[in-house]
Amino acid sequence: MTMIHVYKGYLALILPEMESTESRLARGDWRSRIVGYRYTARYRGRICFLVDDEPLPSVEDAITDFENRIDAILDSL
């Protein structure tokens, strides 16, 4: 499940972060769980920044973080 969010001309591609194969096999389950969400921010097709920190717990948190970072970038200009 990939989600796209547009804010002030910037685009966020929000992707789920899945658990590792080792932890999935340790649980004895073949299905992966979503452990969080990461996103990539783009402007006019170019990557502005990647979020490689700890995965965010929900899509709403990823959207809020994205909008706050974009506001901070635009305020600094």
C-alpha positions as CSV (number, residue, x, y, z in Angstrom):
1,M,0.0,0.0,0.0
2,T,1.7,3.2,-1.3
3,M,0.2,6.5,-0.5
4,I,0.8,9.9,-2.2
5,H,0.2,13.1,-0.4
6,V,0.6,16.6,-1.9
7,Y,1.2,19.7,0.2
8,K,2.1,23.2,-1.2
9,G,3.4,21.7,-4.4
10,Y,5.6,19.1,-2.7
11,L,4.8,15.4,-3.0
12,A,5.3,12.7,-0.4
13,L,5.5,9.1,-1.3
14,I,4.6,7.2,1.9
15,L,5.6,3.6,2.0
16,P,5.1,0.9,4.7
17,E,8.1,-0.4,6.5
18,M,7.8,-4.2,6.9
19,E,9.3,-6.3,9.7
20,S,12.4,-8.3,8.9
21,T,12.4,-11.8,7.6
22,E,14.1,-13.1,10.7
23,S,11.5,-11.8,13.1
24,R,8.7,-13.1,10.8
25,L,10.2,-16.6,10.7
26,A,10.9,-16.5,14.5
27,R,7.1,-15.9,15.0
28,G,6.4,-18.8,12.7
29,D,4.2,-16.8,10.4
30,W,4.7,-16.3,6.7
31,R,2.9,-12.9,6.7
32,S,4.8,-9.7,7.3
33,R,3.6,-7.1,9.7
34,I,3.8,-3.3,9.0
35,V,6.1,-1.8,11.7
36,G,5.8,1.8,10.5
37,Y,5.9,4.2,7.6
38,R,8.7,6.1,5.8
39,Y,8.4,8.7,3.1
40,T,10.3,10.5,0.3
41,A,9.6,14.2,-0.4
42,R,9.8,15.5,-4.0
43,Y,9.4,18.8,-5.6
44,R,9.0,19.0,-9.4
45,G,10.1,15.4,-9.7
46,R,13.4,15.8,-7.7
47,I,14.0,14.3,-4.4
48,C,14.2,16.9,-1.6
49,F,14.8,14.6,1.3
50,L,14.3,11.1,2.5
51,V,13.1,10.1,6.0
52,D,15.4,7.3,7.0
53,D,15.0,7.8,10.8
54,E,12.9,5.5,12.9
55,P,9.7,4.5,11.1
56,L,6.7,6.6,11.9
57,P,3.8,4.7,13.6
58,S,1.0,5.7,11.3
59,V,0.2,7.3,7.9
60,E,-1.2,10.3,9.7
61,D,2.0,10.8,11.6
62,A,4.0,10.6,8.4
63,I,1.7,13.2,6.8
64,T,2.0,15.5,9.8
65,D,5.8,15.1,9.9
66,F,6.0,15.8,6.1
67,E,3.9,19.0,6.4
68,N,5.9,20.2,9.3
69,R,9.2,19.7,7.5
70,I,7.9,21.5,4.4
71,D,6.6,24.4,6.5
72,A,10.1,24.6,8.1
73,I,11.8,24.6,4.7
74,L,9.5,27.3,3.3
75,D,9.8,29.5,6.5
76,S,13.6,29.4,6.2
77,L,13.6,30.8,2.7
